[in-house]
Amino acid sequence: MEYRQFGRIGRDASVVGLGAWQLGADWGEVSTDDALATLDAAVDAGATFIDTADVYGDGRSEQVIGQFLRRRPEPIMVATKMGRRVPQEHANYTAANFKAWTDRSRANLGVDRLDLVQLHCPPTAVFQDDQIFDALDGLVDNGAIAAYGVSVETVEQALIAIARPHVASVQIILNAFRLKPLDQVLPAAQAAGVGIIARVPLASGLLSGRYDAHTTFGADDHRNYNRHGEAFDVGETFSGVDFETGLRAVERLRAFVPAGQTMAQFALRWVIDQPGVTVVIPGARGPEQARGNLAAAELPALPPAALAGVRETYDELIRPAVHDRW
């Protein structure tokens, strides 16, 4: 496993971590036993970074991770997020709410201090408000959190956040279907010492190569109920790419997958190879999937022909739908 540093906090993380949205809700049912087994498999394979949020299962994901932490001695960095349990209005981002939200997450996780708290894709106006970041600094000063970052939807939001002196991390969608962050966000973060957490690296599973035109998803799975942005930003589901176009793009990318790799490992390796990425956080609903994802860290860098193939596929099939939107 390779470990990379969050420059502004001086702490390392495994280059492949575990995204824990699916352990709470919105990806179909995952039992507590399966969730704990998945966490065990990820950490056993070298993961030292877990990403969750207070809204995932209304706290269930945090609570399961807290249960897991109580029986594992390893130094694991847990990043959580706050702000999506209330209407997405600038006025709700207050010091009082921050205290209440972080107190709840600390109780869910069973810790005195949160390792990393991220504002959870708030309105753009939030990124421009000095008082909000003063309040976050206050949480660091009083010991409730060790560091803070932001999760963003757009490149514009990411660049505003990176310019903030105490933002430790930016979480952004980055995958073979979402190349726009490569142009400005990753270089700016690298220059500033801001960690990049790459989320949705498999485009909600599309880039796993396991789906076809006959694949269906359960009623409680966002890949069913949010395909057009009915519940939250459509960019979080299949990276905003319509399902059929995504399937065509995956078929084209198969030709570039090195022998011995799965399509998912190829997609994760592509993210790992991008300069400026600190950690990529694929989700997993079971131990085997978690181990397969973590194995991407041990693979060699992709050859230039594969990188060119990703760019060509993006430019021809994906760019028109997503590049200017996020």
JOZIBEL-V290804 format. One record per pair of residues at least 24 apart in sequence whose C-alpha atoms are under 10 Angstrom apart, sorted by the first residue. I is the first residue (numbers start at 1). J is the second residue. Records with the same first field share a line. If there is no record, write none. Layout:
I->J, J
This chain:
1->45, 46, 47, 48, 294, 295, 296, 297, 298, 299
2->46, 47, 272, 279, 297, 298
3->46, 47, 48, 278, 279, 297
4->195, 276, 277, 278, 279
5->193, 194, 195, 277, 278, 279
6->168, 169, 190, 193, 194, 195, 196, 197, 277, 278, 279
7->168, 169, 189, 190, 191, 192, 193, 194, 195, 278
8->147, 165, 166, 167, 168, 169, 192, 193, 194, 195
9->116, 146, 147, 148, 166, 167, 168, 169, 193, 194, 195
10->168, 193
11->77
12->48, 49, 77, 278, 279
13->46, 47, 48, 49, 50, 75, 76, 77, 195, 278, 279
14->43, 46, 47, 48, 49, 50, 76, 77, 278, 279, 280, 281, 294, 297
15->46, 47, 48, 49, 197, 271, 272, 277, 278, 279, 280, 281, 294, 296, 297
16->42, 45, 46, 47, 48, 49, 50, 197, 198, 268, 269, 271, 272, 278, 279, 280, 281, 282, 293, 294, 295, 296, 297
17->42, 43, 45, 46, 47, 48, 49, 50, 51, 77, 78, 197, 198, 279, 280, 281, 282, 283, 290, 293, 294, 297
18->42, 43, 47, 48, 49, 50, 51, 52, 78, 199, 279, 280, 281, 282, 283, 284, 290, 293, 294
19->49, 50, 51, 52, 53, 79, 198, 199, 200, 280, 281, 282, 283, 284, 290
20->50, 51, 52, 53, 56, 61, 62, 64, 65, 80, 281, 282, 283, 284, 285
21->51, 52, 53, 54, 55, 56, 57, 60, 61, 62, 282, 283, 284, 285
22->52, 56, 57, 61, 221, 283, 284, 285
23->52, 56, 57, 60, 61, 62, 64, 65, 283, 284, 285, 286
24->52, 53, 54, 55, 56, 57, 58, 59, 60, 61, 62, 63, 64, 65
25->55, 56, 57, 58, 59, 60, 61, 220, 221, 222
26->56, 57, 218, 219, 220, 221, 222, 223, 224, 225, 226
27->204, 217, 218, 219, 220, 221, 222, 223, 224, 283, 285
28->217, 218, 219, 220, 221, 222, 223, 285
29->218, 220, 221, 285
30->285, 286
31->285
32->60, 61, 63, 64, 65, 67
33->64, 286
34->285, 286, 287
35->61, 64, 65, 68, 284, 285, 286, 287
36->64, 65, 67, 68, 69, 286, 287
37->68, 285, 286, 287, 288, 290
38->283, 284, 285, 286, 287, 288, 289, 290, 291
39->64, 65, 68, 69, 284, 285, 286, 287, 290
40->68, 69, 72, 286, 287, 290, 291
41->286, 287, 288, 289, 290, 291, 292, 294
42->284, 286, 287, 288, 289, 290, 291, 292, 293, 294
43->72, 74, 76, 290, 291, 294
44->74, 290, 291, 294
45->290, 291, 292, 293, 294, 295
46->291, 294, 295, 297
47->76, 77, 281, 290, 291, 294
48->74, 75, 76, 77, 78
49->75, 76, 77, 78, 79, 279, 280, 281
50->76, 77, 78, 79, 80, 279, 281, 282, 283
51->77, 78, 79, 80, 81, 116, 117, 118, 197, 199, 280, 281, 282, 283
52->78, 79, 80, 81, 82, 117, 118
53->78, 79, 80, 81, 82, 83, 84, 85, 105, 117, 118, 119, 120
54->80, 81, 82, 83, 84, 85, 101, 102, 104, 105, 108, 109, 120
55->80, 81, 82, 83, 84, 85, 86, 105, 120
56->80, 81, 84, 85
58->84, 85
59->104, 105, 107, 108, 109
60->108, 109
61->108, 109
62->104, 105, 106, 107, 108, 109, 110
63->105, 106, 107, 108, 109, 110
64->108, 109
65->108, 109, 110
66->105, 106, 107, 108, 109, 110, 111
67->108, 109, 110
68->109
69->109, 110, 111
70->109, 110, 111
76->115
77->114, 115, 116
78->109, 114, 115, 116, 117
79->114, 115, 116, 117, 118, 147, 148, 149
80->105, 106, 109, 114, 115, 116, 117, 118, 119, 120, 148, 149
81->105, 116, 117, 118, 119, 120, 121, 148, 149, 150, 151
82->117, 118, 119, 120, 121, 122, 150, 151
83->118, 119, 120, 121, 122
84->119, 120, 121, 122
85->120
87->122
88->120, 121, 122, 123
89->122, 123, 125, 126
90->122, 123, 124, 125, 126, 127, 129, 132
91->125, 126
92->126
93->119, 122, 123, 126, 129, 131, 132, 135
94->131, 132, 133, 135, 136
95->131, 132, 133, 134, 135, 136, 138, 139
96->135
98->132, 135, 136, 139
99->135, 136, 138, 139, 144
102->139, 144, 145
103->144, 145
106->144, 145
111->144
112->143, 144, 145
113->139, 140, 142, 143, 144, 145, 146, 147
114->139, 140, 143, 144, 145, 146, 147, 148
115->144, 145, 146, 147, 148
116->140, 145, 146, 147, 148, 149, 150, 168, 169
117->144, 145, 146, 147, 148, 149, 150, 151, 168, 169
118->147, 148, 149, 150, 151, 152, 167, 168, 169, 170, 171
119->148, 149, 150, 151, 152, 170, 171
120->149, 150, 151, 152, 153, 171
121->150, 151, 152, 153, 154, 157, 171, 172, 233
122->150, 151, 152, 153, 157
123->152, 153, 157
124->152, 153, 154, 156, 157, 158, 160
125->157
126->157, 161
127->152, 156, 157, 158, 159, 160, 161, 164
128->157, 160, 161, 164
130->164
133->161, 164, 165, 166, 167
134->166
136->166, 167
137->166, 167
149->194, 195, 196, 197
150->197
151->196, 197, 198, 199
152->326
153->233, 235, 236, 325, 326
154->180, 181, 185, 235, 324, 325, 326
155->180, 181, 182, 183, 184, 185, 186, 324, 325, 326
156->181, 184, 185, 326
157->185, 326
158->184, 185, 186, 188, 189, 196
159->184, 185, 186, 188, 189
160->185
161->189, 194
162->186, 188, 189, 190, 191, 192, 193, 194, 195
163->188, 189, 192, 194
164->192, 194
165->192, 193, 194
166->194
167->192, 193, 194, 195
168->192, 193, 194, 195, 196
169->193, 194, 195, 196, 197, 278
170->194, 195, 196, 197, 198, 278
171->195, 196, 197, 198, 199, 279, 280, 281
172->196, 197, 198, 199, 200, 201, 280
173->197, 198, 199, 200, 201, 202, 203, 235, 236, 239, 280, 326
174->198, 199, 200, 201, 202, 203, 239, 270, 271, 274, 277, 280
175->199, 200, 201, 202, 203, 207, 239, 267, 268, 269, 270, 271, 272, 274, 280, 310
176->201, 202, 203, 207, 239, 249, 250, 253, 266, 267, 268, 270, 271, 307, 309, 310, 311, 313, 314, 318
177->201, 202, 203, 206, 207, 238, 239, 240, 241, 246, 249, 250, 267, 310, 311, 313, 314, 315, 317, 318, 319, 322, 323
178->203, 235, 239, 240, 241, 314, 318, 319, 322, 323, 326
179->271, 310, 311, 314, 315, 318, 319, 322, 323
180->319, 322, 323, 324, 325, 326
181->323, 326
182->274, 275, 276, 277
185->276
186->274, 275, 276, 277, 278
187->275, 276, 277
188->276
189->276, 277
190->275, 276, 277, 278
191->276
193->276
194->276, 277, 278
195->276, 277, 278, 279
196->275, 276, 277, 278, 279, 280
197->276, 277, 278, 279, 280, 281
198->268, 271, 272, 277, 278, 279, 280, 281, 282
199->236, 239, 271, 279, 280, 281, 282, 283
200->235, 236, 237, 238, 239, 280, 281, 282, 283
201->238, 239, 264, 267, 268, 269, 270, 271, 272, 280, 281, 282, 283
202->238, 239, 263, 264, 265, 266, 267, 268, 271, 281, 282, 283
203->235, 236, 237, 238, 239, 240, 241, 246, 267, 282
204->236, 237, 238, 239, 240, 282, 283
205->237, 238, 264, 282, 283, 284
206->237, 238, 239, 241, 243, 246, 247, 249, 250, 263, 264
207->238, 246, 247, 249, 250, 251, 253, 254, 263, 264, 265, 266, 267, 268
208->250, 262, 263, 264, 265, 266, 267, 268
209->247, 250, 251, 253, 254, 262, 263, 264, 267
210->247, 250, 262, 263, 264
211->243, 246, 247, 250
212->243, 244, 246, 247, 248, 250, 251
213->243, 244, 247
235->322, 325, 326
239->322, 326
240->318, 321, 322, 325, 326
241->317, 318, 319, 320, 321, 322
242->318, 321
245->317, 318, 321
246->317, 318
248->313, 317
249->310, 313, 314, 316, 317, 318
250->310, 313
252->309, 310, 312, 313, 317
253->306, 309, 310, 312, 313, 314
254->306, 309
255->306, 309
256->302, 303, 305, 306, 307, 308, 309, 310
257->302, 303, 306, 309
258->300, 302, 303, 306
260->299
261->292, 295, 296, 299
262->292, 293, 296
264->289, 292, 293, 296
265->292, 293, 294, 295, 296, 297, 299
266->293, 296, 299, 301, 302, 306
267->293, 296, 310
268->293, 294, 295, 296, 297
269->293, 295, 296, 297, 298, 299, 300, 301, 302
270->296, 301, 302, 303, 306, 307, 310
272->296, 297, 301, 302
273->297, 300, 301, 302, 307
274->301
